[in-house]
Amino acid sequence: GFEHDAIFYFEAEKPLGQLVKQRRRWINGAYMAGYWVVKEGWVRRANHSLSTKVGATAILGFEIIQGILIRMITPATIACGLLFMVTVIPAIYSGDGAEIRDILDGKQVDHLVMACG
């Protein structure tokens, strides 16, 4: 049965790198489980009403699309965050308002991007 007063303990990985790897395994596992359910046709063959099948298919489809988008967008998001950290944050700490405006207008970022490439 269901226990309302159940206590759950979870000890996260201590080093941040291990925690990130564990989360990545969980995310990949959930993504692959949804893909497998769709691929094997479990929803289509289930003994449920049409509305339940449509709802389950929509949820699984959303999870698969979300997984694909995350795998495509995450590297670009990380790159933008790193660029922000090495340009805007040091300018904020230096207190140079003109430099911050130049960075946000894209004037100083161009030479940084060219230097990396």
Backbone bond lengths (Angstrom), bond angles and torsions (degrees), N, CA, C in turn:
res aa  C-N    CA-C-N  psi(-1)  N-CA   C-N-CA  omega(-1)  CA-C   N-CA-C  phi
1 G - - - 1.422 - - 1.523 111.25 -
2 F 1.304 114.53 -170.31 1.457 122.48 -177.55 1.519 109.33 -101.21
3 E 1.307 117.69 128.67 1.465 123.07 -179.81 1.527 108.76 -107.43
4 H 1.340 116.47 113.00 1.466 120.80 -178.76 1.517 112.93 -69.28
5 D 1.311 117.77 -30.97 1.469 121.15 -175.15 1.527 112.80 -100.71
6 A 1.306 117.27 21.51 1.464 120.64 -179.84 1.529 110.10 -64.59
7 I 1.318 115.57 143.26 1.463 121.52 178.25 1.522 107.96 -112.61
8 F 1.313 114.74 132.66 1.461 120.90 -177.84 1.519 108.59 -119.08
9 Y 1.317 116.17 130.06 1.462 121.13 177.19 1.513 108.99 -114.54
10 F 1.306 115.38 135.51 1.464 120.51 177.50 1.515 107.65 -138.73
11 E 1.298 116.51 126.42 1.455 120.48 177.17 1.520 108.17 -106.95
12 A 1.312 115.25 112.87 1.458 120.30 -179.27 1.519 110.25 -71.55
13 E 1.315 114.22 157.50 1.461 119.37 175.53 1.525 108.62 -59.78
14 K 1.315 116.64 138.97 1.468 120.03 -175.92 1.528 113.09 -74.24
15 P 1.316 119.70 -56.99 1.470 116.62 179.37 1.526 110.01 -70.15
16 L 1.317 116.47 142.53 1.461 120.76 -177.97 1.528 111.70 -58.85
17 G 1.325 117.16 -39.16 1.463 120.85 179.67 1.525 112.05 -59.70
18 Q 1.324 116.82 -41.06 1.465 120.70 178.96 1.526 110.82 -67.76
19 L 1.337 116.79 -38.36 1.459 120.41 178.90 1.527 110.59 -64.38
20 V 1.319 116.80 -42.62 1.463 120.76 179.08 1.521 110.50 -62.70
21 K 1.335 117.11 -43.26 1.475 120.26 178.45 1.528 111.22 -63.41
22 Q 1.336 117.12 -40.00 1.464 120.43 179.58 1.526 110.66 -65.20
23 R 1.324 116.85 -45.11 1.463 120.38 177.94 1.522 110.78 -60.90
24 R 1.317 117.17 -39.14 1.464 121.63 179.51 1.531 109.94 -63.47
25 R 1.336 116.95 -40.95 1.474 120.04 178.16 1.528 110.47 -63.83
26 W 1.337 116.88 -41.72 1.466 119.96 179.10 1.517 110.75 -63.71
27 I 1.314 117.51 -45.80 1.464 121.89 -179.41 1.524 110.59 -62.22
28 N 1.334 116.51 -46.22 1.466 119.85 179.12 1.520 111.42 -63.24
29 G 1.328 116.70 -39.04 1.462 120.51 179.27 1.523 111.95 -64.08
30 A 1.332 116.80 -43.30 1.466 120.52 179.07 1.524 110.27 -65.22
31 Y 1.325 116.49 -40.94 1.470 120.51 179.04 1.530 110.60 -62.38
32 M 1.308 117.11 -47.05 1.467 120.66 -177.91 1.529 111.55 -68.38
33 A 1.330 117.79 -33.36 1.467 120.08 177.41 1.526 110.25 -64.25
34 G 1.330 116.98 -43.73 1.469 120.04 177.31 1.513 112.15 -63.31
35 Y 1.319 116.32 -42.87 1.471 121.04 178.19 1.526 110.14 -61.20
36 W 1.317 117.56 -43.43 1.460 122.53 -177.67 1.531 110.82 -64.45
37 V 1.336 116.61 -41.80 1.471 120.38 179.21 1.531 110.11 -61.06
38 V 1.334 116.98 -42.41 1.468 120.24 178.92 1.524 110.30 -68.20
39 K 1.334 116.33 -45.52 1.469 121.11 -177.46 1.531 111.74 -61.61
40 E 1.319 116.91 -41.19 1.466 120.80 -178.21 1.532 112.81 -79.74
41 G 1.322 117.33 -9.16 1.461 120.26 177.56 1.514 114.48 73.46
42 W 1.316 118.11 27.93 1.465 120.93 -177.65 1.524 112.09 -63.22
43 V 1.321 117.08 -38.02 1.464 119.87 -178.53 1.523 109.40 -68.08
44 R 1.309 117.23 -43.88 1.465 122.22 -178.63 1.531 111.36 -61.26
45 R 1.329 117.41 -38.29 1.469 121.29 -176.84 1.514 113.64 -88.11
46 A 1.315 119.22 -4.45 1.464 122.12 -176.67 1.528 111.13 -69.69
47 N 1.312 115.19 153.45 1.465 121.51 179.31 1.532 109.89 -92.01
48 H 1.324 116.08 62.70 1.462 121.76 179.58 1.523 108.97 -126.71
49 S 1.329 115.21 169.49 1.460 119.64 179.31 1.526 110.38 -68.57
50 L 1.317 115.21 163.35 1.460 121.07 179.89 1.532 111.37 -60.88
51 S 1.344 116.40 -40.53 1.468 119.81 -178.93 1.535 110.83 -64.36
52 T 1.326 117.76 -37.64 1.465 121.15 177.79 1.525 110.14 -66.53
53 K 1.323 116.35 -41.62 1.460 119.93 178.98 1.529 111.42 -64.78
54 V 1.335 116.83 -41.82 1.465 120.68 178.88 1.528 110.06 -64.07
55 G 1.329 116.64 -44.21 1.464 120.45 178.94 1.517 112.24 -62.75
56 A 1.331 117.27 -44.94 1.468 120.86 179.43 1.517 111.09 -64.52
57 T 1.318 117.01 -40.26 1.467 120.53 178.36 1.524 110.58 -64.83
58 A 1.327 117.30 -40.08 1.468 120.97 178.76 1.529 110.79 -63.81
59 I 1.320 116.87 -43.69 1.466 120.35 179.58 1.521 110.57 -64.32
60 L 1.321 117.19 -45.59 1.470 120.26 179.40 1.521 111.15 -65.01
61 G 1.331 116.65 -39.83 1.465 119.80 177.52 1.515 111.43 -62.35
62 F 1.335 116.21 -42.59 1.459 120.36 177.34 1.524 111.05 -60.94
63 E 1.328 117.42 -43.42 1.467 120.71 179.31 1.527 111.40 -61.82
64 I 1.315 117.14 -40.85 1.466 120.30 -179.96 1.528 110.51 -67.19
65 I 1.324 116.92 -45.22 1.472 120.09 178.81 1.526 110.19 -62.86
66 Q 1.327 116.59 -42.41 1.461 120.80 178.10 1.528 110.57 -61.05
67 G 1.318 117.49 -42.92 1.459 120.90 178.65 1.517 112.48 -61.61
68 I 1.313 116.08 -41.74 1.472 119.76 178.52 1.522 110.45 -65.61
69 L 1.338 116.84 -45.47 1.466 119.98 -179.46 1.524 111.96 -63.27
70 I 1.313 116.96 -41.22 1.469 119.87 179.04 1.518 110.12 -61.61
71 R 1.313 117.58 -40.82 1.462 120.06 179.92 1.531 111.96 -68.03
72 M 1.326 116.86 -25.52 1.468 119.95 179.07 1.526 111.84 -86.77
73 I 1.333 117.86 -37.22 1.460 121.92 -171.80 1.527 112.81 -89.89
74 T 1.304 118.74 -32.00 1.462 121.19 -174.20 1.523 113.26 -56.06
75 P 1.333 120.99 -46.29 1.470 118.39 179.20 1.529 113.17 -59.33
76 A 1.324 117.65 -39.14 1.467 120.44 178.80 1.525 110.87 -67.44
77 T 1.321 117.17 -38.27 1.460 120.79 178.59 1.517 110.84 -64.11
78 I 1.329 116.41 -42.89 1.465 120.23 178.06 1.520 110.35 -63.27
79 A 1.328 117.49 -42.28 1.468 120.84 179.30 1.524 111.06 -61.92
80 C 1.331 117.29 -42.46 1.471 120.14 178.54 1.523 110.98 -65.68
81 G 1.313 116.56 -39.34 1.461 119.93 177.84 1.517 112.24 -63.52
82 L 1.333 115.94 -42.53 1.473 119.44 178.02 1.520 111.12 -64.73
83 L 1.325 117.07 -41.22 1.465 120.44 177.76 1.526 110.57 -61.99
84 F 1.323 116.33 -40.12 1.458 120.98 177.21 1.523 110.46 -62.47
85 M 1.347 116.32 -43.29 1.467 120.54 -177.95 1.522 112.34 -64.60
86 V 1.311 118.14 -35.37 1.471 119.53 -176.47 1.519 112.88 -90.61
87 T 1.333 118.30 -6.61 1.460 119.30 -179.93 1.521 112.13 -117.31
88 V 1.309 117.94 -60.28 1.463 121.55 -172.18 1.526 112.17 -74.15
89 I 1.315 117.45 -45.68 1.469 119.49 -175.93 1.531 111.83 -61.52
90 P 1.345 120.35 -46.25 1.474 118.22 176.19 1.532 112.75 -61.60
91 A 1.332 117.61 -35.05 1.464 120.37 178.19 1.523 110.99 -66.92
92 I 1.323 117.21 -36.67 1.469 120.88 177.74 1.529 109.87 -64.24
93 Y 1.331 116.16 -45.27 1.461 119.33 -179.69 1.524 112.34 -67.19
94 S 1.322 117.75 -29.99 1.464 119.87 178.39 1.524 111.41 -76.18
95 G 1.334 117.59 -18.67 1.451 121.77 178.19 1.517 113.70 78.29
96 D 1.329 117.35 15.73 1.463 121.44 -178.31 1.525 109.37 -89.62
97 G 1.346 115.93 97.50 1.456 120.87 -177.73 1.513 113.24 -63.84
98 A 1.338 117.19 -35.93 1.470 120.49 -179.77 1.526 110.34 -66.42
99 E 1.309 116.85 -39.66 1.469 120.68 179.03 1.531 110.66 -64.98
100 I 1.322 116.57 -40.50 1.469 120.44 178.55 1.530 109.70 -62.74
101 R 1.346 117.79 -44.24 1.461 120.66 178.02 1.524 111.27 -62.04
102 D 1.349 117.10 -41.04 1.461 120.16 178.57 1.531 111.39 -63.09
103 I 1.329 116.80 -40.85 1.466 120.56 179.69 1.527 109.97 -65.55
104 L 1.324 116.68 -47.45 1.466 120.35 -178.31 1.528 112.26 -67.74
105 D 1.344 117.36 -26.62 1.462 120.93 175.36 1.519 112.34 -82.27
106 G 1.335 117.35 -7.71 1.459 121.34 177.80 1.513 114.38 89.33
107 K 1.309 118.46 7.57 1.464 120.59 -176.79 1.529 111.93 -75.68
108 Q 1.340 117.17 -36.22 1.460 119.53 -177.46 1.519 112.60 -94.58
109 V 1.287 117.72 -15.25 1.459 120.56 -177.42 1.523 110.50 -75.79
110 D 1.319 117.84 -32.55 1.460 121.10 -177.29 1.520 112.46 -55.78
111 H 1.320 117.78 -46.50 1.474 118.82 -178.11 1.521 111.75 -71.40
112 L 1.353 118.32 -27.33 1.461 120.01 175.51 1.527 111.12 -69.67
113 V 1.331 116.15 -41.64 1.461 120.17 179.65 1.527 110.03 -65.61
114 M 1.335 117.29 -41.15 1.460 120.45 178.99 1.525 111.69 -66.02
115 A 1.315 116.79 -35.36 1.460 120.42 179.36 1.518 110.96 -66.74
116 C 1.339 116.90 -33.46 1.464 120.16 179.18 1.525 110.86 -73.92
117 G 1.315 118.95 -30.99 1.462 122.22 -175.03 1.451 110.17 -93.11
